[in-house]
Amino acid sequence: MLAAVCAAVPFTGLSSAHAASSGFGPTQCTNIGNGQLCAAGISGSPAGYGVSYKKTKGSTVTARFYLDCRNGKSYSDNGSFTISQGQTKSFVFSVGNQGACRAKLYDIGNADVYYSPYVSIP
């Protein structure tokens, strides 16, 4: 699997070098009950997909991000993270254009899985 970069930073706040050579597609979000799980395609160099989770209520959880693509490929982040109410965690999967993909959030403690809508690179 390809490595992903830019862990734990909002994908709308990437470095100016990345932002200058990239374009963001529309951000698609879904309400998962205790927050918003979002994804957006990122064009340019490197191309990929940004995902984020904004936790608006509930207790602290340990989770992981994954990227599931309609072409059958799946990617994982660099490891689990802990998130509390009021926090946002983000990750950029620099995997090139994989077509339509969606963010997957796995809540490790509760074994719950949530998905964002599919997004594509503009």
C-alpha positions as a Markdown table, in Angstrom:
| # | Residue | x | y | z |
|---|---|---|---|---|
| 1 | Met | 0.0 | 0.0 | 0.0 |
| 2 | Leu | 1.1 | 3.5 | -0.6 |
| 3 | Ala | 1.9 | 5.7 | 2.3 |
| 4 | Ala | -0.2 | 8.6 | 3.4 |
| 5 | Val | 1.1 | 12.0 | 4.5 |
| 6 | Cys | 0.1 | 15.1 | 6.5 |
| 7 | Ala | -1.4 | 13.3 | 9.5 |
| 8 | Ala | -3.2 | 15.2 | 12.2 |
| 9 | Val | -3.6 | 18.5 | 10.3 |
| 10 | Pro | -6.7 | 19.9 | 8.8 |
| 11 | Phe | -6.6 | 19.1 | 5.1 |
| 12 | Thr | -7.8 | 22.6 | 4.4 |
| 13 | Gly | -4.8 | 23.9 | 6.2 |
| 14 | Leu | -2.0 | 22.1 | 4.4 |
| 15 | Ser | 1.3 | 23.8 | 3.8 |
| 16 | Ser | 1.4 | 26.6 | 1.3 |
| 17 | Ala | 3.6 | 24.6 | -1.0 |
| 18 | His | 1.0 | 21.8 | -1.1 |
| 19 | Ala | -1.9 | 24.2 | -1.4 |
| 20 | Ala | -0.3 | 26.2 | -4.2 |
| 21 | Ser | 0.0 | 23.1 | -6.4 |
| 22 | Ser | -3.4 | 21.5 | -5.4 |
| 23 | Gly | -7.1 | 22.0 | -5.8 |
| 24 | Phe | -9.7 | 20.7 | -3.5 |
| 25 | Gly | -12.9 | 19.1 | -4.7 |
| 26 | Pro | -16.2 | 19.6 | -2.9 |
| 27 | Thr | -16.1 | 18.4 | 0.7 |
| 28 | Gln | -18.8 | 15.8 | 1.4 |
| 29 | Cys | -19.8 | 15.1 | 5.0 |
| 30 | Thr | -22.1 | 12.8 | 6.9 |
| 31 | Asn | -23.4 | 13.2 | 10.4 |
| 32 | Ile | -22.5 | 10.1 | 12.4 |
| 33 | Gly | -24.4 | 10.9 | 15.6 |
| 34 | Asn | -21.5 | 12.3 | 17.6 |
| 35 | Gly | -19.9 | 14.4 | 14.9 |
| 36 | Gln | -19.2 | 14.9 | 11.2 |
| 37 | Leu | -17.1 | 12.6 | 9.0 |
| 38 | Cys | -15.9 | 14.4 | 5.9 |
| 39 | Ala | -13.9 | 13.7 | 2.7 |
| 40 | Ala | -12.6 | 15.7 | -0.2 |
| 41 | Gly | -10.5 | 14.9 | -3.3 |
| 42 | Ile | -7.3 | 16.8 | -3.8 |
| 43 | Ser | -5.8 | 17.4 | -7.2 |
| 44 | Gly | -2.2 | 18.4 | -8.0 |
| 45 | Ser | 1.0 | 17.0 | -6.7 |
| 46 | Pro | 0.6 | 14.9 | -4.7 |
| 47 | Ala | -3.0 | 14.0 | -5.5 |
| 48 | Gly | -5.1 | 12.2 | -3.0 |
| 49 | Tyr | -8.0 | 12.4 | -0.6 |
| 50 | Gly | -8.4 | 14.4 | 2.6 |
| 51 | Val | -10.5 | 13.0 | 5.4 |
| 52 | Ser | -11.6 | 14.6 | 8.8 |
| 53 | Tyr | -13.7 | 13.9 | 11.8 |
| 54 | Lys | -15.1 | 16.7 | 14.0 |
| 55 | Lys | -16.3 | 15.2 | 17.3 |
| 56 | Thr | -19.2 | 17.3 | 18.6 |
| 57 | Lys | -20.4 | 15.2 | 21.6 |
| 58 | Gly | -19.8 | 12.0 | 23.5 |
| 59 | Ser | -16.9 | 10.5 | 25.4 |
| 60 | Thr | -13.3 | 10.3 | 24.2 |
| 61 | Val | -12.7 | 7.5 | 21.7 |
| 62 | Thr | -9.8 | 5.9 | 20.0 |
| 63 | Ala | -10.2 | 5.5 | 16.2 |
| 64 | Arg | -8.5 | 5.0 | 12.8 |
| 65 | Phe | -9.1 | 6.5 | 9.4 |
| 66 | Tyr | -9.3 | 4.3 | 6.3 |
| 67 | Leu | -9.9 | 5.2 | 2.6 |
| 68 | Asp | -12.1 | 2.8 | 0.7 |
| 69 | Cys | -12.3 | 3.2 | -3.1 |
| 70 | Arg | -14.7 | 1.8 | -5.6 |
| 71 | Asn | -11.8 | 0.4 | -7.6 |
| 72 | Gly | -11.4 | -2.2 | -4.8 |
| 73 | Lys | -8.3 | -0.5 | -3.2 |
| 74 | Ser | -8.2 | 0.4 | 0.5 |
| 75 | Tyr | -5.7 | 2.4 | 2.5 |
| 76 | Ser | -5.1 | 3.0 | 6.2 |
| 77 | Asp | -3.7 | 5.9 | 8.2 |
| 78 | Asn | -0.5 | 5.8 | 10.2 |
| 79 | Gly | -2.1 | 4.4 | 13.3 |
| 80 | Ser | -4.9 | 5.0 | 15.9 |
| 81 | Phe | -5.6 | 8.4 | 17.4 |
| 82 | Thr | -7.6 | 9.6 | 20.4 |
| 83 | Ile | -10.3 | 12.3 | 19.9 |
| 84 | Ser | -12.4 | 14.2 | 22.4 |
| 85 | Gln | -15.5 | 16.3 | 22.2 |
| 86 | Gly | -14.6 | 19.6 | 20.5 |
| 87 | Gln | -11.6 | 18.3 | 18.6 |
| 88 | Thr | -11.1 | 17.7 | 14.9 |
| 89 | Lys | -8.7 | 15.1 | 13.5 |
| 90 | Ser | -7.7 | 15.0 | 9.8 |
| 91 | Phe | -5.5 | 12.9 | 7.5 |
| 92 | Val | -4.5 | 13.1 | 3.9 |
| 93 | Phe | -4.1 | 10.0 | 1.8 |
| 94 | Ser | -1.5 | 10.8 | -0.9 |
| 95 | Val | -2.4 | 7.9 | -3.1 |
| 96 | Gly | -3.0 | 9.5 | -6.5 |
| 97 | Asn | -6.3 | 9.4 | -8.3 |
| 98 | Gln | -8.1 | 6.2 | -7.3 |
| 99 | Gly | -11.5 | 7.4 | -8.7 |
| 100 | Ala | -14.4 | 7.6 | -6.3 |
| 101 | Cys | -13.4 | 7.0 | -2.6 |
| 102 | Arg | -14.9 | 7.5 | 0.8 |
| 103 | Ala | -13.5 | 8.0 | 4.3 |
| 104 | Lys | -14.0 | 5.2 | 6.8 |
| 105 | Leu | -13.8 | 5.9 | 10.5 |
| 106 | Tyr | -13.3 | 2.8 | 12.7 |
| 107 | Asp | -14.1 | 3.4 | 16.4 |
| 108 | Ile | -11.8 | 0.8 | 18.0 |
| 109 | Gly | -13.3 | 0.7 | 21.5 |
| 110 | Asn | -16.9 | 0.2 | 20.3 |
| 111 | Ala | -16.1 | -1.6 | 17.0 |
| 112 | Asp | -18.3 | 0.9 | 15.2 |
| 113 | Val | -17.6 | 1.8 | 11.5 |
| 114 | Tyr | -18.8 | 5.0 | 9.8 |
| 115 | Tyr | -18.5 | 6.1 | 6.2 |
| 116 | Ser | -18.5 | 9.5 | 4.4 |
| 117 | Pro | -20.1 | 10.0 | 1.0 |
| 118 | Tyr | -17.9 | 9.1 | -2.0 |
| 119 | Val | -15.7 | 11.9 | -3.4 |
| 120 | Ser | -13.5 | 12.2 | -6.5 |
| 121 | Ile | -10.4 | 14.2 | -7.3 |
| 122 | Pro | -11.4 | 17.3 | -9.3 |
